[in-house]
């Protein structure tokens, strides 16, 4: 008696199906989707996050759901609370989070608990706060901000906190007490400036930013640089003593169509760092770190804003310990890690 074709092939079919299901389950286990947030989509941190999203999927099968234009002060808390997986935040935020001060004052212990869960992958100098107006606005110096509408960043953000202090250092004025502090999302601020709803625009951008250049190509602009008299005051000294903040200068040739006279235009510069939750899988943190540095030549070739991004400066602006996965990467590549950052 001959076996039917069904009987003959059932065992093989079962084995094949089992193998397919096993392979599918392995692929599913290997695939990973991370939630990430970044700030102004036109600036360094969002552009770098976008590139990392592309390379992490290509090289490691890690998909990244990236949401740009977010308030980075809240993004840091979200990472520490485990609500998102990755963000790039200004260095000074971790101090405010730990203390529960400034934009975190109303959050009780939530911010400080989140700060304790943060671990880093790398850091960098992000850029500087460019304070500028149209050259024909009648605003010649800081005192002319009196009564004007000044965009100071998203509400309760690291940027708005820093910008308020820059203006106070130069004028003694605070929002609502001398000038009108306008808060809104980064994306809407440019249109508000172009429409005349905002007299002065402040942008936390890398030096030579194409987004700022676009304004100067419309018509001449004027920058407000840090006044020498401001440098001696307590407000400016407090900024200089804040981790991750420094002074940086440009001149009137950095951007086209600038009406400032010859000489340095001093600005407040700041650093940022990539942070994850301490419970992130070591291999994932390792892969994310390698995503950046293994592709650094390609990243630097993609635009001049990345020229100064090097692995030798990987710990610039980093003030929380490295994630063990990131630490392993730096050990394997022979990069010396400062003792304060060893996990």
C-alpha angles and dihedrals in degrees: 000000000000124000116244118248088249092055091044096055103032096092092049092045091051092049092047093048091048091051092050091050091048092051091047092051091050091050090049091050091049094048112086133184120203127194114225136175132198137175134243105005091220095058138083099265095054094044091050091046090051092053091047089051090055096046097042091058093043096047104029108017090245112142118205124205099206121193113191130195093047130148101257093202088065093038090063091054091047091054092048091048092049094244093121130018106222143018141154111232137178111267095236092062095076091061092051090046093052091049095041087230137140110002090008097052094105096047099079112205094339095091096044091048090050091049090057090057096054122110126179137231103184143326140217145174103271102190141266140288105261110203110193146151138186111286091235094050094099090239105127102159143000096282089061089070088081109122093001131126107248122186107224102176135264115334116273092004133137088247095054091048092052096042093051089054093047090054092044091051091054101037112013087236126127130194110291090009104081103343138029111254108211118201126190139126119301093245094056096045097074093054090047089054093047091049093051095246088118121045097193127031125202119197126183095215140146116264110273092023113182090215091061091043089058090063093049090051090058092056137324119299134198126216124213108220126196109279119233090234090058093058093069095053128099094241094058092041088053090054092049090051092052112102112251097022128107142151119264131176138212130178134224092272096060090085129025122251097023116157097200115118120247116291141067122319106206121210139176108257126195142193130226136197138202112244135190135175117277090237094060111125111266093232091052093051089047091051093049092050092048089047088067103038100036088056098037095116090054092045093050091048090055094071145345093249089075096051095106095045105111135154089236087067095041094123098051107131094004112137103160125068119273119257109256090243092055091044090055090053093053091046092052092048093049097246113150111234118209111246091240090063099046107116 
